[in-house]
Amino acid sequence: MGEVENHIKYDDEYLNTLILKFTYERYLNKPETLYRIQNEYLQIRADIWGDIQSKRKSLGRVVPLKDQNGHYFWFMTPPFLNKVIHSIDVVAKKKLDELATKDIQNKLVAESIIDEAFYSSVIEGAFSTKKRTMELVKEKNPKNQSEKMILNNYNGLVYILENLHKELNEEVFIEIHKIITEGTLEEDEITEKYRDDFVYVWGENAVKTEPIYTAPPHNEVQSMMNDLFRFINDENADLFIHPIIKACIIHFYIAYVHPFFDGNGRVARAFSYMYLLKNNYEFFKFFSISSVVDKKRKKYYKGIKDTEDFGSDLTYFIAAYAEITEASIYAVVDKLINELSHEILLQTIEEDEIILNERQKRFLNYMKKKDSNLTTLDQYKKRMNVSYETARRDLTELAELGIFGKIRKGKKFIFKYLGLKGYMKL
């Protein structure tokens, strides 16, 4: 009898350990969780997934937004998610003047708007290049649907930055959608406000027999959007939700309701971006969330799908989107450091009365942004459109200043960009 009791006690303890592990440490969906639990223990308690969900929900928080079955969405913040949110806060709440000069700020904000306009369109299927996007912003003369989409996104972001004093209400929401979709909708997709028919989402490679998502009926959209605007503007201290988490929820719910026939993803990203800027997260002006979403599409869409498929648990999407945001922030920090270092380098060179030609200055600006810090004479020659001898002279001068290191590889030289550090060492 004692052996049986010990066995049961051991099983209960082990099950409790598993429940805690998959609540606090590894926030996985049902198939992923059960795959990691040995079959022998599943036989002890077949409904361990139900136990894990119950534990998560008991620690969670209900959001006043309903799913299509009339159940409220909810989320919890396990330790790893709290850590990510804190990491974002540490940087994103800093005042811009503490991070960069006005010139650097203006340059990075301009670049980030172009990046966001481009990548937000690419996610939705537009075809173009960053170079063409920069031309579009100057010319305002789109030649096809992709270019219209990109220019619209740019105009939408400019509208947001110019209207941060406005309340996040339906009027602003509809206006952003109109700007973002101007001249790109089919005739049957144009409505005064929200969609007036059913809408389905198809996978990229899906045969159009079964959609991967069916949005709520069109006659429920207005009510659901009313709930969203109330949620956004509710300032009740007892209902306070961290702004980063709230921005994730806003983003998800717009995509979930799918209030328009087209442009839902772009509006979701733009509106949640506006919410963060209005909540003093000025740092978000510096980077394009869509550029990282584009690289992490699988993770982004999985977060949406897991929330839809596993009990309307927003934790999946919040965790995925917060981690994507954290990666964006630290990429921008590196960019800021490079920009600041570059500005100091040019100022120091000027103070030391060293004169660089315009080619050299342009090439240093190029190297500052380049993923790799290595270059060759041939690359310099091609990029700056000069002779081999001019390329050799320009790079040799920069190497003598310590701005580049010069390494022989076989019969050729490779130049390693060292920037300010290399210059200051000489």
C-alpha positions as CSV (number, residue, x, y, z in Angstrom):
1,M,0.0,0.0,0.0
2,G,2.8,2.4,0.9
3,E,4.5,1.8,-2.5
4,V,1.2,2.8,-4.3
5,E,0.8,5.9,-2.2
6,N,4.5,6.9,-2.9
7,H,3.9,6.3,-6.6
8,I,0.8,8.5,-6.6
9,K,2.6,11.2,-4.6
10,Y,5.5,11.1,-7.0
11,D,3.2,11.3,-10.0
12,D,1.3,14.3,-8.5
13,E,4.6,16.1,-7.7
14,Y,5.9,15.4,-11.2
15,L,2.6,16.6,-12.9
16,N,2.7,19.8,-10.8
17,T,6.3,20.4,-11.9
18,L,5.2,19.9,-15.6
19,I,2.3,22.3,-15.2
20,L,4.5,25.0,-13.7
21,K,7.2,24.5,-16.3
22,F,4.8,24.9,-19.2
23,T,3.1,27.9,-17.5
24,Y,6.1,30.0,-16.4
25,E,9.0,28.8,-18.5
26,R,7.9,27.4,-21.8
27,Y,4.7,29.0,-23.1
28,L,3.9,26.5,-25.9
29,N,0.7,25.6,-27.6
30,K,-1.0,22.2,-27.1
31,P,0.8,20.0,-29.7
32,E,4.2,21.5,-28.8
33,T,3.6,20.9,-25.1
34,L,2.3,17.4,-25.4
35,Y,5.2,16.5,-27.8
36,R,7.6,17.4,-25.0
37,I,5.9,15.4,-22.3
38,Q,6.7,11.7,-22.2
39,N,3.9,9.4,-23.2
40,E,4.1,7.4,-19.9
41,Y,3.1,10.5,-18.0
42,L,0.3,11.3,-20.3
43,Q,-1.2,8.0,-19.3
44,I,-1.1,9.1,-15.6
45,R,-3.2,12.2,-16.5
46,A,-4.6,12.3,-20.0
47,D,-5.9,15.9,-19.6
48,I,-2.7,17.5,-18.5
49,W,-3.2,20.1,-21.2
50,G,-6.4,21.1,-19.5
51,D,-4.5,21.4,-16.2
52,I,-1.9,23.6,-17.8
53,Q,-4.5,25.9,-19.4
54,S,-6.4,26.2,-16.2
55,K,-3.2,27.1,-14.3
56,R,-2.4,29.7,-17.0
57,K,-5.9,31.2,-16.9
58,S,-5.9,31.4,-13.1
59,L,-2.9,33.6,-13.3
60,G,-4.2,35.5,-16.3
61,R,-6.1,38.7,-16.9
62,V,-9.3,39.1,-18.9
63,V,-9.4,41.7,-21.7
64,P,-12.8,43.4,-22.4
65,L,-12.7,42.2,-26.1
66,K,-14.6,39.1,-27.2
67,D,-13.8,36.4,-29.8
68,Q,-16.3,35.1,-32.3
69,N,-17.7,32.6,-29.8
70,G,-18.5,35.4,-27.3
71,H,-15.6,34.5,-25.0
72,Y,-13.3,37.2,-23.7
73,F,-9.7,37.2,-24.7
74,W,-7.2,37.0,-21.9
75,F,-3.4,36.9,-21.3
76,M,-0.8,36.3,-18.6
77,T,2.7,37.6,-18.2
78,P,5.2,34.8,-17.4
79,P,8.6,35.8,-16.1
80,F,10.3,35.6,-19.6
81,L,7.7,38.0,-21.0
82,N,8.1,40.5,-18.1
83,K,11.8,40.5,-18.8
84,V,11.2,41.3,-22.5
85,I,8.8,44.1,-21.6
86,H,11.2,45.6,-19.1
87,S,14.0,45.4,-21.7
88,I,11.9,47.4,-24.2
89,D,10.9,49.9,-21.5
90,V,14.5,50.6,-20.5
91,V,15.3,51.9,-24.0
92,A,12.0,52.9,-25.5
93,K,11.0,55.3,-22.7
94,K,14.2,57.3,-22.8
95,K,13.9,60.8,-24.2
96,L,15.3,61.1,-27.7
97,D,17.6,64.0,-26.7
98,E,19.3,61.5,-24.3
99,L,20.0,59.1,-27.2
100,A,21.1,61.3,-30.1
101,T,21.6,64.7,-31.5
102,K,18.8,66.4,-33.4
103,D,20.5,65.9,-36.7
104,I,20.8,62.1,-36.1
105,Q,17.2,62.0,-34.8
106,N,15.9,63.6,-37.9
107,K,18.0,61.4,-40.2
108,L,16.9,58.2,-38.4
109,V,13.2,59.2,-38.3
110,A,13.2,59.9,-42.0
111,E,14.9,56.6,-42.7
112,S,12.5,54.7,-40.4
113,I,9.4,56.1,-42.1
114,I,10.8,55.0,-45.5
115,D,11.7,51.6,-44.1
116,E,8.2,51.2,-42.6
117,A,6.4,52.3,-45.8
118,F,8.5,49.8,-47.8
119,Y,8.4,46.8,-45.5
120,S,4.7,47.2,-44.5
121,S,3.9,47.0,-48.2
122,V,6.2,44.1,-48.9
123,I,4.4,42.0,-46.2
124,E,1.2,42.6,-48.1
125,G,2.7,41.5,-51.4
126,A,4.1,44.7,-52.9
127,F,7.1,44.5,-55.2
128,S,9.7,47.3,-55.3
129,T,13.0,48.3,-53.8
130,K,14.2,50.6,-51.0
131,K,15.9,52.8,-53.6
132,R,12.6,53.2,-55.5
133,T,10.8,54.0,-52.3
134,M,13.1,56.9,-51.6
135,E,12.5,58.2,-55.2
136,L,8.7,57.8,-54.7
137,V,8.8,59.9,-51.6
138,K,10.5,62.7,-53.5
139,E,8.6,62.4,-56.8
140,K,5.1,61.4,-55.5
141,N,4.5,59.7,-58.9
142,P,3.6,56.0,-58.4
143,K,3.7,54.0,-61.6
144,N,1.8,50.8,-60.4
145,Q,-0.2,49.3,-57.6
146,S,2.8,48.3,-55.5
147,E,4.2,51.9,-55.7
148,K,0.8,53.3,-54.8
149,M,0.7,51.1,-51.7
150,I,4.2,52.1,-50.6
151,L,3.5,55.9,-51.1
152,N,0.2,55.5,-49.3
153,N,1.9,53.8,-46.3
154,Y,4.4,56.7,-46.2
155,N,1.6,59.3,-46.3
156,G,-0.2,57.4,-43.5
157,L,2.9,57.5,-41.3
158,V,3.4,61.2,-41.9
159,Y,-0.3,61.7,-41.0
160,I,0.3,59.8,-37.7
161,L,3.3,61.9,-36.8
162,E,1.4,65.1,-37.5
163,N,-1.7,64.1,-35.6
164,L,-0.4,62.7,-32.3
165,H,-2.5,65.3,-30.5
166,K,-5.7,63.5,-31.6
167,E,-7.6,60.9,-29.6
168,L,-7.3,57.3,-31.0
169,N,-10.9,57.1,-32.1
170,E,-12.9,55.7,-35.0
171,E,-12.5,58.9,-37.0
172,V,-8.7,58.7,-36.9
173,F,-8.8,55.0,-37.6
174,I,-10.9,55.4,-40.7
175,E,-8.8,58.3,-41.9
176,I,-5.6,56.2,-41.6
177,H,-7.3,53.4,-43.6
178,K,-8.4,55.8,-46.3
179,I,-4.9,57.2,-46.7
180,I,-3.3,53.8,-46.7
181,T,-5.6,52.3,-49.3
182,E,-6.2,55.3,-51.6
183,G,-6.3,54.3,-55.2
184,T,-5.5,50.6,-54.5
185,L,-8.9,49.1,-53.7
186,E,-11.1,47.2,-56.2
187,E,-14.5,48.8,-56.8
188,D,-16.3,46.2,-54.7
189,E,-13.9,46.8,-51.8
190,I,-14.6,50.5,-51.4
191,T,-17.0,51.3,-48.5
192,E,-17.7,54.4,-46.5
193,K,-16.6,52.8,-43.3
194,Y,-16.2,49.1,-42.6
195,R,-16.7,46.1,-44.9
196,D,-20.2,45.1,-45.7
197,D,-19.7,41.5,-46.5
198,F,-17.9,38.4,-45.3
199,V,-14.1,38.2,-45.7
200,Y,-11.7,35.2,-45.7
201,V,-8.0,35.0,-45.3
202,W,-6.1,32.6,-47.6
203,G,-2.7,31.2,-47.0
204,E,0.1,32.2,-49.4
205,N,0.1,28.8,-51.1
206,A,-3.4,27.7,-50.2
207,V,-5.8,26.2,-52.8
208,K,-8.9,28.4,-52.4
209,T,-11.1,25.7,-51.1
210,E,-10.6,26.3,-47.4
211,P,-9.5,29.7,-45.9
212,I,-7.0,29.7,-43.1
213,Y,-9.2,32.3,-41.3
214,T,-12.8,33.4,-41.5
215,A,-13.2,36.9,-40.0
216,P,-16.3,37.8,-37.9
217,P,-19.5,38.4,-39.7
218,H,-19.7,42.0,-41.2
219,N,-22.8,42.9,-39.1
220,E,-20.7,42.4,-35.9
221,V,-17.7,44.5,-37.0
222,Q,-19.1,47.9,-35.7
223,S,-19.8,46.5,-32.3
224,M,-16.4,44.9,-32.0
225,M,-14.6,48.0,-33.1
226,N,-16.6,50.1,-30.6
227,D,-15.3,47.7,-27.9
228,L,-11.8,48.2,-29.1
229,F,-12.0,52.0,-29.0
230,R,-13.4,51.8,-25.5
231,F,-10.6,49.5,-24.5
232,I,-7.9,51.9,-26.0
233,N,-9.2,55.0,-24.3
234,D,-10.2,53.4,-20.9
235,E,-8.0,55.2,-18.3
236,N,-9.4,53.4,-15.3
237,A,-6.3,52.8,-13.0
238,D,-7.8,49.4,-11.9
239,L,-7.8,48.2,-15.5
240,F,-4.3,49.5,-16.3
241,I,-2.4,47.3,-18.8
242,H,1.2,48.0,-19.7
243,P,1.3,50.1,-22.9
244,I,3.5,47.6,-24.7
245,I,1.1,44.8,-24.0
246,K,-1.9,47.0,-24.8
247,A,-0.3,47.9,-28.2
248,C,0.1,44.2,-29.0
249,I,-3.5,43.6,-28.1
250,I,-4.7,46.5,-30.3
251,H,-2.6,45.2,-33.2
252,F,-4.0,41.6,-32.8
253,Y,-7.6,42.6,-32.4
254,I,-7.6,44.8,-35.6
255,A,-6.2,41.9,-37.5
256,Y,-8.7,39.5,-35.8
257,V,-11.8,41.6,-36.6
258,H,-10.5,42.4,-40.1
259,P,-12.8,45.5,-40.3
260,F,-11.9,46.2,-44.0
261,F,-11.7,44.2,-47.2
262,D,-8.1,45.2,-47.6
263,G,-5.4,47.0,-45.7
264,N,-6.1,45.4,-42.3
265,G,-2.5,44.4,-41.5
266,R,-1.1,47.9,-42.5
267,V,-3.7,49.7,-40.4
268,A,-3.1,47.4,-37.5
269,R,0.7,48.1,-37.5
270,A,0.1,51.9,-38.0
271,F,-2.6,52.3,-35.3
272,S,-0.6,50.3,-32.7
273,Y,2.5,52.4,-33.6
274,M,0.4,55.6,-33.1
275,Y,-0.7,54.3,-29.7
276,L,2.8,53.8,-28.5
277,L,4.0,57.2,-29.7
278,K,1.0,58.8,-27.9
279,N,2.1,57.0,-24.7
280,N,5.6,58.6,-24.8
281,Y,7.5,55.7,-26.5
282,E,9.2,58.2,-28.7
283,F,12.0,55.8,-29.5
284,F,9.6,54.0,-31.8
285,K,10.0,56.9,-34.2
286,F,13.5,55.5,-34.9
287,F,12.6,52.1,-36.3
288,S,10.4,50.1,-38.6
289,I,8.6,47.3,-36.9
290,S,7.5,45.9,-40.3
291,S,11.1,45.4,-41.3
292,V,11.5,43.0,-38.5
293,V,8.1,41.4,-38.9
294,D,9.0,40.8,-42.6
295,K,12.1,38.8,-41.4
296,K,10.1,37.0,-38.7
297,R,6.9,36.4,-40.5
298,K,6.6,32.8,-39.4
299,K,6.8,33.8,-35.8
300,Y,4.4,36.7,-36.2
301,Y,1.7,34.7,-37.9
302,K,2.1,31.7,-35.6
303,G,1.5,34.1,-32.6
304,I,-1.8,35.1,-34.3
305,K,-2.8,31.5,-35.1
306,D,-2.0,30.1,-31.7
307,T,-4.1,32.9,-30.0
308,E,-7.1,32.0,-32.3
309,D,-6.7,28.2,-31.9
310,F,-5.9,27.8,-28.3
311,G,-8.5,29.3,-26.0
312,S,-8.3,33.0,-27.1
313,D,-5.0,33.2,-25.1
314,L,-3.4,36.5,-26.2
315,T,-0.1,35.5,-24.5
316,Y,1.1,33.7,-27.6
317,F,0.8,36.8,-29.8
318,I,2.0,39.3,-27.1
319,A,5.1,37.2,-26.5
320,A,5.9,36.8,-30.2
321,Y,5.3,40.5,-31.0
322,A,7.2,41.7,-27.9
323,E,10.2,39.6,-28.8
324,I,10.1,40.9,-32.4
325,T,9.9,44.5,-31.0
326,E,12.8,43.9,-28.6
327,A,15.0,42.7,-31.5
328,S,14.0,45.8,-33.4
329,I,15.0,48.1,-30.6
330,Y,18.4,46.7,-30.1
331,A,19.1,46.8,-33.8
332,V,18.2,50.5,-33.7
333,V,20.5,51.0,-30.7
334,D,23.4,49.6,-32.7
335,K,22.4,51.9,-35.6
336,L,22.3,54.9,-33.2
337,I,25.8,54.0,-31.9
338,N,27.0,53.8,-35.5
339,E,25.5,57.1,-36.4
340,L,26.9,58.9,-33.3
341,S,30.3,57.3,-33.8
342,H,30.2,58.4,-37.5
343,E,29.3,62.0,-36.6
344,I,32.1,62.1,-33.9
345,L,34.6,60.6,-36.4
346,L,33.9,63.3,-39.0
347,Q,34.0,66.1,-36.4
348,T,37.2,64.9,-35.0
349,I,38.8,64.6,-38.4
350,E,37.8,68.1,-39.2
351,E,39.1,69.4,-35.8
352,D,42.4,67.7,-36.6
353,E,42.5,69.6,-39.9
354,I,42.5,66.5,-42.0
355,I,40.7,66.9,-45.3
356,L,38.8,64.0,-46.8
357,N,37.5,64.2,-50.4
358,E,33.8,63.8,-51.1
359,R,34.2,60.2,-52.4
360,Q,35.9,59.2,-49.1
361,K,33.1,60.8,-47.0
362,R,30.4,59.1,-49.1
363,F,32.1,55.8,-48.8
364,L,32.4,56.1,-45.0
365,N,28.7,56.8,-44.9
366,Y,28.1,53.7,-46.9
367,M,30.3,51.5,-44.7
368,K,28.6,52.8,-41.6
369,K,25.3,51.2,-42.8
370,K,26.8,48.1,-44.4
371,D,26.1,44.8,-42.7
372,S,29.7,43.6,-43.3
373,N,32.7,45.8,-42.2
374,L,34.9,44.4,-45.0
375,T,35.5,45.9,-48.5
376,T,38.0,45.7,-51.3
377,L,39.6,48.0,-53.9
378,D,37.3,46.5,-56.6
379,Q,34.2,47.3,-54.5
380,Y,35.3,50.8,-53.9
381,K,36.1,51.2,-57.6
382,K,32.7,50.0,-58.6
383,R,30.6,51.9,-56.0
384,M,32.4,55.2,-56.4
385,N,32.8,54.8,-60.2
386,V,36.5,55.6,-60.2
387,S,39.7,54.0,-61.6
388,Y,41.6,51.3,-59.8
389,E,44.4,53.7,-59.0
390,T,42.0,56.3,-57.5
391,A,40.4,53.6,-55.4
392,R,43.8,52.4,-54.2
393,R,44.8,55.9,-53.2
394,D,41.6,56.8,-51.4
395,L,41.5,53.6,-49.4
396,T,45.2,53.7,-48.6
397,E,44.8,57.2,-47.2
398,L,41.8,56.0,-45.0
399,A,43.9,53.0,-43.8
400,E,46.8,55.3,-42.9
401,L,44.4,57.3,-40.7
402,G,43.4,54.1,-38.9
403,I,39.8,54.3,-40.2
404,F,40.4,51.0,-42.1
405,G,42.6,48.1,-41.3
406,K,44.5,46.7,-44.3
407,I,44.8,42.9,-44.5
408,R,46.6,41.0,-47.3
409,K,44.7,37.9,-48.5
410,G,46.6,36.1,-51.3
411,K,47.5,38.7,-53.9
412,K,44.8,41.1,-52.9
413,F,44.1,43.5,-49.9
414,I,41.0,43.5,-47.8
415,F,40.1,46.6,-46.0
416,K,38.3,46.3,-42.6
417,Y,36.3,49.3,-41.5
418,L,37.3,50.4,-37.9
419,G,35.7,53.8,-37.8
420,L,36.2,56.0,-34.8
421,K,37.9,53.4,-32.7
422,G,40.6,52.8,-35.3
423,Y,41.2,56.5,-35.9
424,M,41.5,57.3,-32.1
425,K,44.1,54.6,-31.6
426,L,46.6,56.2,-34.0
